[in-house]
Amino acid sequence: MALALSPPRLPKPKSIQPSHYYESFLEKKGPRDRDYKKFWAGLQGLTLYFYNSNRDSQYVEKLDLGVFVKLRDEAPWGSSQDPGTHFCLVLRNQEIKFKVESLESREMWKGFIMTVVELRVPFNLTLLPGHLYMMTEALAKEEARRALEMPSCFLQVSRLEAQLLLERYPECGNLLLRPSGDGSGGVSVTTRQALNGTPVVRHYKVKCEGPKYVIDVEQPFSCASLDAVVNYFVSHTNKALVPFLLDEDYEKVIGPALPKQLPPASITPVSSHNKLPPLPNQDENYVIPIGDDPAANYVNGDVPSPSRPVVQKPRKLAKFQAKPPKTPVMPKPEPKGLNSVLARKLAVSSAQVFSPTTGLADVTAELEEKLQRRRALEHAAARTGDQQANLQA
């Protein structure tokens, strides 16, 4: 009896190994781990992936280097000497300790991590020329990758929403990228720093000129990608500016807090006679990056925090020269209630610009100053007319 032929067995598909800038075995100890655990680790972009073995294609853990703070060498616990096999990765929210097989492996990991984080090859490590060449190739790949993607601190928000985000979530960072408000298709950078105890918000324009991004400052600086723009602000402020990263979805976090439309009262036109000077175009109010020096001189004015009311100073009155009339004119008595009526009209027309507590007081003070000046001018004119009449007599 002939045996039934079994279908041929197909070979199992081999798992595709991910492409990493650098990979090797690495022992990791997190803040909640009691001991080190060995992984096959690979660095790709700004992410460090961990696998159970070098045959696996699916990672089991990963670390985001976008919140990188620093790297430091460490000696094993209970030892005063550094054998060259331990180092610590300090992130914004945690510290992770690593153990490698040799000093060369430690320097390689430190070098590749610094290359992708700072976008430059570190030359202060114990590395061979071949190692530096490998890091140069990884740097070129990382720059090409970042040129095609948006930084994690880029959000589709308006100017006001960006200010409110930086104010309400300071623990998430103080530098944010957003679309430009002038409709040119460029981007803008919003930062928030505390100088002399006062929060200061600044905005910077970034123009798109072909494949380059040009930061519009006193000396324009050209960048190959938006990520390089972020790196420019971080490096030129000695890491005082930190890219903004939200752990939760943006709409879920600030959706109820930010209205989509402003209240109608804020766009109600006021009368032309009592209209206050218009606010300057906020999209043109950009300043030059500075460090943490509180005594630095700013080229442009600072943008106050949205939590504080903006109070306009009263306008300066123009000075008029009184011309002596031909006939003496006696000062007419002011009708009763004029001060209160005019003050009430100005308060109503200016309610959209001033805050309820401070705007009315400023308008009333301005009105009183106008009345006093007019009375003084009429009184001076009357005295001049009397003197001329006496001379003619």
C-alpha positions as CSV (number, residue, x, y, z in Angstrom):
1,M,0.0,0.0,0.0
2,A,1.4,3.3,-1.1
3,L,1.9,5.9,1.6
4,A,0.2,9.3,1.1
5,L,2.6,11.9,0.3
6,S,2.9,14.7,2.9
7,P,3.1,18.3,1.7
8,P,6.6,19.7,1.6
9,R,7.6,21.7,4.6
10,L,8.3,25.3,4.0
11,P,11.2,26.8,5.8
12,K,10.4,29.2,8.6
13,P,10.7,32.8,7.7
14,K,13.7,34.4,9.4
15,S,13.1,37.4,11.5
16,I,14.4,40.5,10.1
17,Q,17.0,42.1,12.4
18,P,16.4,45.9,12.9
19,S,19.0,48.2,11.7
20,H,20.9,49.9,14.6
21,Y,23.6,52.4,14.7
22,Y,25.3,50.3,17.3
23,E,24.4,47.1,19.1
24,S,25.9,44.7,21.7
25,F,25.1,43.0,25.0
26,L,24.3,45.4,27.8
27,E,23.4,44.8,31.4
28,K,20.7,47.2,32.6
29,K,19.5,48.1,36.1
30,G,16.5,50.5,36.4
31,P,15.4,52.5,39.5
32,R,13.0,49.6,40.4
33,D,15.4,46.7,39.7
34,R,17.2,44.9,42.4
35,D,20.0,43.6,40.2
36,Y,21.3,43.9,36.6
37,K,19.6,42.1,33.8
38,K,21.3,41.2,30.6
39,F,19.9,42.3,27.2
40,W,20.9,42.6,23.6
41,A,20.7,46.4,23.1
42,G,20.6,48.5,19.9
43,L,20.6,52.2,19.3
44,Q,18.4,53.6,16.5
45,G,17.6,57.3,16.3
46,L,16.9,58.7,19.7
47,T,15.7,55.3,21.1
48,L,17.6,52.6,22.9
49,Y,15.9,49.2,22.3
50,F,16.4,46.1,24.5
51,Y,15.9,42.5,23.3
52,N,16.0,39.2,25.1
53,S,18.5,37.8,22.6
54,N,20.4,38.9,19.5
55,R,18.0,36.7,17.4
56,D,14.8,38.6,18.4
57,S,13.3,41.2,16.2
58,Q,10.7,42.4,18.8
59,Y,12.0,44.5,21.6
60,V,10.9,44.1,25.2
61,E,11.9,47.5,26.5
62,K,13.0,50.8,25.2
63,L,14.3,54.1,26.4
64,D,13.7,57.6,24.9
65,L,16.8,59.6,24.7
66,G,14.8,62.8,23.9
67,V,14.8,63.5,27.6
68,F,18.6,63.0,27.9
69,V,20.4,64.9,30.6
70,K,23.9,63.5,30.9
71,L,26.2,60.4,31.1
72,R,28.5,59.7,33.9
73,D,31.0,56.9,34.8
74,E,30.3,55.0,38.0
75,A,32.2,52.6,40.1
76,P,30.5,49.3,41.3
77,W,28.6,49.5,44.5
78,G,31.0,49.0,47.5
79,S,34.1,49.7,45.4
80,S,36.2,52.8,45.4
81,Q,37.9,52.2,42.0
82,D,36.3,52.4,38.6
83,P,37.1,49.2,36.6
84,G,35.8,50.9,33.4
85,T,32.7,48.7,33.0
86,H,30.0,50.8,34.6
87,F,28.2,53.9,33.5
88,C,24.9,55.7,34.3
89,L,22.5,57.3,31.9
90,V,20.7,60.2,33.5
91,L,17.3,61.1,31.9
92,R,14.9,63.8,33.0
93,N,12.7,61.5,34.9
94,Q,15.0,58.6,35.9
95,E,18.5,57.2,36.1
96,I,19.5,53.9,34.6
97,K,22.7,52.1,35.4
98,F,24.6,49.9,32.8
99,K,27.3,47.3,33.0
100,V,29.4,46.2,30.0
101,E,32.2,43.7,29.4
102,S,35.1,46.1,28.8
103,L,36.2,49.7,28.9
104,E,36.1,49.8,25.1
105,S,32.5,48.7,25.1
106,R,31.6,51.5,27.6
107,E,33.3,54.2,25.5
108,M,31.5,52.9,22.4
109,W,28.1,53.1,24.0
110,K,28.9,56.6,25.5
111,G,30.2,57.8,22.1
112,F,27.2,56.7,20.1
113,I,24.7,58.0,22.6
114,M,26.4,61.4,22.7
115,T,26.5,61.4,18.8
116,V,22.8,61.0,18.3
117,V,21.8,63.3,21.3
118,E,24.2,66.2,20.5
119,L,24.5,65.6,16.7
120,R,28.3,65.7,16.9
121,V,31.0,63.1,17.3
122,P,32.7,63.3,20.7
123,F,36.5,63.4,20.6
124,N,37.0,63.4,24.4
125,L,36.6,59.7,24.8
126,T,39.1,56.8,24.6
127,L,38.2,55.7,21.0
128,L,40.2,54.5,18.0
129,P,40.0,56.1,14.5
130,G,37.8,53.3,13.3
131,H,35.3,53.9,16.1
132,L,35.2,57.6,15.3
133,Y,34.5,56.8,11.6
134,M,31.6,54.6,12.7
135,M,30.1,57.4,14.7
136,T,30.5,59.8,11.8
137,E,28.5,57.5,9.6
138,A,25.8,57.2,12.4
139,L,25.7,61.0,12.6
140,A,25.0,61.3,8.9
141,K,22.2,58.8,9.1
142,E,20.7,60.5,12.1
143,E,20.8,63.9,10.5
144,A,19.1,62.5,7.4
145,R,16.4,60.8,9.5
146,R,15.7,64.0,11.5
147,A,15.4,66.1,8.3
148,L,12.4,64.0,7.4
149,E,10.4,64.2,10.6
150,M,9.1,66.7,13.1
151,P,10.7,67.1,16.5
152,S,8.7,65.7,19.4
153,C,8.3,69.2,20.8
154,F,6.4,70.4,17.7
155,L,2.7,70.9,18.4
156,Q,-0.2,72.1,16.2
157,V,-1.1,75.0,18.6
158,S,-1.6,78.7,18.3
159,R,0.6,81.4,19.9
160,L,-1.7,81.7,23.0
161,E,-2.0,77.9,23.4
162,A,1.7,77.6,23.3
163,Q,2.1,80.1,26.1
164,L,-0.6,78.4,28.2
165,L,1.0,75.0,27.8
166,L,4.4,76.2,28.9
167,E,2.9,78.0,31.9
168,R,0.7,75.1,33.1
169,Y,3.1,72.3,32.5
170,P,6.6,73.6,33.4
171,E,7.8,70.2,34.4
172,C,7.4,69.1,30.7
173,G,9.8,71.6,29.4
174,N,10.1,75.3,28.4
175,L,10.7,75.2,24.6
176,L,8.0,74.5,22.1
177,L,7.7,74.6,18.3
178,R,4.5,75.6,16.6
179,P,3.2,76.7,13.2
180,S,3.9,80.3,12.4
181,G,1.0,82.7,12.7
182,D,1.7,84.8,9.7
183,G,0.5,82.1,7.2
184,S,3.9,81.8,5.5
185,G,4.2,78.1,6.2
186,G,7.1,78.5,8.5
187,V,7.4,77.7,12.2
188,S,7.9,79.6,15.4
189,V,9.6,78.9,18.6
190,T,8.1,79.8,22.0
191,T,10.1,79.7,25.2
192,R,9.4,80.6,28.8
193,Q,12.1,81.3,31.4
194,A,12.1,82.8,34.8
195,L,14.3,85.9,35.1
196,N,14.6,87.6,38.5
197,G,11.6,85.5,39.6
198,T,9.4,86.8,36.8
199,P,8.3,84.4,34.0
200,V,9.3,85.8,30.6
201,V,7.8,84.4,27.3
202,R,9.6,84.9,24.0
203,H,8.8,84.0,20.4
204,Y,11.2,83.4,17.5
205,K,10.6,83.2,13.8
206,V,12.1,80.3,11.8
207,K,12.0,80.9,8.0
208,C,12.0,78.1,5.4
209,E,14.5,78.9,2.7
210,G,14.6,75.9,0.4
211,P,15.9,72.8,2.4
212,K,17.2,75.1,5.1
213,Y,15.6,76.6,8.2
214,V,16.9,80.0,9.1
215,I,16.4,81.4,12.6
216,D,15.5,85.0,12.3
217,V,17.7,86.6,15.0
218,E,20.3,89.4,14.9
219,Q,22.7,87.2,13.1
220,P,20.5,84.7,11.2
221,F,21.5,81.1,11.8
222,S,20.9,78.4,9.2
223,C,19.9,74.8,10.2
224,A,19.5,71.7,8.2
225,S,16.4,70.4,10.1
226,L,13.9,71.5,12.7
227,D,15.7,69.2,15.2
228,A,18.8,71.3,14.6
229,V,16.8,74.4,15.4
230,V,15.8,72.9,18.7
231,N,19.4,71.9,19.4
232,Y,20.5,75.5,18.6
233,F,18.3,76.9,21.3
234,V,19.3,74.2,23.8
235,S,23.0,74.6,23.2
236,H,23.1,78.4,23.1
237,T,21.4,78.7,26.5
238,N,23.6,76.1,28.2
239,K,20.7,73.6,28.3
240,A,18.5,76.1,30.2
241,L,15.8,75.6,27.6
242,V,14.3,72.1,27.6
243,P,12.2,70.7,24.7
244,F,8.5,70.4,25.7
245,L,7.2,66.8,25.9
246,L,3.8,65.8,27.1
247,D,3.2,62.3,28.4
248,E,-0.5,62.3,27.6
249,D,-2.4,63.2,24.5
250,Y,-2.5,66.9,23.9
251,E,-6.3,67.1,23.3
252,K,-7.1,65.2,26.4
253,V,-4.8,67.3,28.6
254,I,-5.7,70.8,27.6
255,G,-8.9,70.5,25.5
256,P,-11.3,71.9,28.1
257,A,-8.8,74.6,29.2
258,L,-8.3,76.3,25.9
259,P,-11.3,77.8,24.1
260,K,-11.4,77.4,20.3
261,Q,-12.8,80.9,19.9
262,L,-12.4,84.1,21.9
263,P,-15.4,85.7,23.6
264,P,-17.3,88.1,21.4
265,A,-16.6,91.0,23.8
266,S,-12.9,90.9,22.9
267,I,-13.5,91.8,19.2
268,T,-16.3,94.4,19.7
269,P,-15.1,97.7,18.0
270,V,-14.9,100.8,20.2
271,S,-15.6,104.4,19.2
272,S,-13.0,106.3,17.2
273,H,-12.8,109.2,19.6
274,N,-12.0,107.2,22.7
275,K,-10.1,104.4,21.1
276,L,-6.8,103.5,22.8
277,P,-3.6,102.9,20.8
278,P,-3.7,99.4,19.2
279,L,-1.5,96.6,20.6
280,P,1.6,95.9,18.5
281,N,1.5,93.0,16.1
282,Q,2.5,90.1,18.4
283,D,3.8,88.0,15.5
284,E,6.5,90.6,15.0
285,N,7.5,90.8,18.6
286,Y,10.5,88.4,18.5
287,V,13.7,88.6,20.4
288,I,17.3,87.2,20.4
289,P,18.2,84.1,22.3
290,I,20.0,84.7,25.6
291,G,21.4,82.7,28.4
292,D,20.3,82.7,32.1
293,D,22.0,86.0,32.9
294,P,19.3,88.1,34.6
295,A,21.1,91.4,33.7
296,A,21.1,90.7,29.9
297,N,19.9,93.5,27.7
298,Y,17.0,92.6,25.5
299,V,16.7,94.0,22.0
300,N,12.9,93.7,21.7
301,G,10.3,93.9,24.4
302,D,9.3,90.8,26.4
303,V,5.9,89.2,26.0
304,P,4.2,89.0,29.4
305,S,2.7,85.8,30.7
306,P,-1.0,85.3,29.7
307,S,-1.9,84.8,33.3
308,R,-1.1,88.5,34.1
309,P,-3.5,91.2,32.8
310,V,-2.0,93.6,30.3
311,V,-2.5,97.2,31.5
312,Q,-1.9,99.9,29.0
313,K,-0.4,103.2,30.1
314,P,-2.6,106.3,29.6
315,R,-1.8,108.2,26.5
316,K,0.2,111.4,26.8
317,L,-1.8,114.5,26.0
318,A,-0.5,116.7,23.2
319,K,0.6,120.2,24.3
320,F,-1.4,123.1,22.7
321,Q,-0.4,126.8,22.8
322,A,-3.2,129.1,23.8
323,K,-3.9,131.9,21.3
324,P,-5.3,135.1,22.8
325,P,-8.8,135.8,21.5
326,K,-9.9,139.1,20.2
327,T,-12.6,139.6,22.8
328,P,-12.3,138.6,26.5
329,V,-14.0,135.3,27.1
330,M,-15.0,134.3,30.6
331,P,-14.6,130.6,31.6
332,K,-17.9,128.9,31.4
333,P,-19.0,126.7,34.3
334,E,-18.9,123.1,33.7
335,P,-22.3,121.3,33.6
336,K,-22.9,119.1,36.5
337,G,-22.3,115.4,36.0
338,L,-20.1,115.9,33.0
339,N,-17.2,114.1,34.7
340,S,-19.3,111.1,35.6
341,V,-21.0,110.9,32.2
342,L,-17.8,111.0,30.2
343,A,-16.1,108.6,32.5
344,R,-19.0,106.2,32.2
345,K,-18.8,106.4,28.3
346,L,-15.1,105.8,28.3
347,A,-15.4,102.9,30.7
348,V,-18.0,101.2,28.6
349,S,-16.0,101.7,25.3
350,S,-12.7,100.6,26.9
351,A,-14.0,97.6,28.8
352,Q,-12.7,95.2,26.2
353,V,-9.1,96.4,26.6
354,F,-8.7,97.2,30.3
355,S,-9.2,94.8,33.1
356,P,-12.3,95.6,35.4
357,T,-10.2,96.6,38.4
358,T,-7.5,98.7,36.8
359,G,-8.8,100.1,33.5
360,L,-11.6,102.3,34.9
361,A,-9.2,104.0,37.3
362,D,-6.8,104.8,34.5
363,V,-9.5,106.2,32.3
364,T,-10.9,108.4,35.1
365,A,-7.4,109.8,35.9
366,E,-6.9,110.6,32.2
367,L,-10.3,112.4,32.0
368,E,-9.6,114.4,35.1
369,E,-6.2,115.5,33.7
370,K,-7.9,116.6,30.5
371,L,-10.5,118.7,32.3
372,Q,-7.8,120.3,34.5
373,R,-5.7,121.2,31.5
374,R,-8.7,122.7,29.6
375,R,-9.8,124.8,32.5
376,A,-6.2,126.1,32.9
377,L,-6.1,127.0,29.2
378,E,-9.4,128.8,29.3
379,H,-8.4,130.7,32.5
380,A,-5.1,131.7,30.9
381,A,-6.9,132.9,27.8
382,A,-9.3,135.0,29.9
383,R,-6.5,136.6,31.8
384,T,-4.7,137.5,28.6
385,G,-7.9,139.1,27.2
386,D,-8.4,141.2,30.3
387,Q,-4.8,142.4,30.2
388,Q,-5.2,143.5,26.5
389,A,-8.5,145.3,27.3
390,N,-6.9,147.2,30.1
391,L,-4.0,148.3,27.8
392,Q,-6.4,149.6,25.2
393,A,-8.4,151.5,27.7
